[in-house]
Amino acid sequence: MGSPYFQFCPVAKAMELLDERWTLLVVRELVCGTQHFNDLRRGLPRMSPTLLSRRLQQLVRAGIVDRHVDGTACGMS
């Protein structure tokens, strides 16, 4: 996660998560409707698959993204 601001402000908490490199671009792809991992990779061709997976896991843990195993890789909450 990004640098902690040690504040309970919702904006500061959001920045702690979204401040990581590539995270906003992953969110952009999800907002545009991309749901499958390989489609996300095509939308972010310079991002490594390992880092994409890590960012998705962070977004799932934060409750921003729901992960579905039934064919849909992820979707915005």
C-alpha positions in Angstrom: 0.0 0.0 0.0 1.0 3.6 -0.4 2.5 5.9 2.2 0.4 6.0 5.3 -0.9 9.5 6.2 -1.9 8.3 9.7 -5.2 10.2 9.3 -8.8 8.9 9.5 -9.9 11.2 6.7 -11.5 9.2 3.9 -9.5 11.1 1.2 -6.2 10.2 3.0 -7.3 6.6 3.3 -8.2 6.5 -0.4 -4.8 8.0 -1.3 -3.0 5.3 0.7 -4.5 2.7 -1.6 -4.6 4.6 -4.9 -1.1 6.1 -4.5 0.5 2.9 -5.6 1.9 2.8 -9.2 -0.6 1.5 -11.8 -3.5 1.3 -9.3 -5.5 4.1 -10.8 -5.0 2.7 -14.3 -6.3 -0.7 -13.1 -9.3 1.0 -11.6 -9.8 2.9 -14.9 -9.9 -0.4 -16.8 -12.4 -1.9 -14.4 -14.7 1.2 -14.5 -14.6 0.9 -18.3 -16.1 -2.6 -17.9 -13.1 -4.9 -18.3 -13.7 -7.9 -16.1 -11.3 -10.7 -17.1 -7.6 -10.8 -16.1 -6.3 -11.2 -19.7 -8.5 -8.3 -20.9 -7.0 -6.1 -18.1 -3.5 -7.2 -19.3 -4.4 -6.1 -22.9 -5.5 -2.7 -21.5 -2.3 -2.3 -19.5 0.3 -3.9 -21.8 3.3 -2.5 -20.0 2.2 -3.7 -16.6 3.6 -7.1 -15.5 1.1 -9.8 -14.8 2.5 -10.3 -11.3 2.1 -6.6 -10.5 -1.4 -6.6 -11.9 -2.3 -9.6 -9.8 -0.9 -7.9 -6.7 -2.8 -4.7 -7.4 -6.1 -6.6 -7.9 -5.5 -8.4 -4.6 -5.0 -5.1 -2.8 -8.2 -3.7 -4.3 -10.1 -6.9 -3.3 -8.7 -6.6 0.3 -9.8 -3.0 0.4 -13.3 -3.9 -0.6 -13.1 -1.9 -3.9 -13.2 -4.9 -6.2 -15.2 -8.1 -5.9 -13.5 -11.2 -7.2 -15.6 -13.9 -8.9 -14.3 -17.4 -9.7 -17.2 -18.3 -12.0 -15.5 -16.9 -15.2 -15.4 -13.2 -14.2 -12.1 -12.2 -12.8 -13.2 -9.1 -11.0 -15.7 -6.3 -11.0 -16.1 -3.0 -9.2 -18.1 -3.1 -6.0 
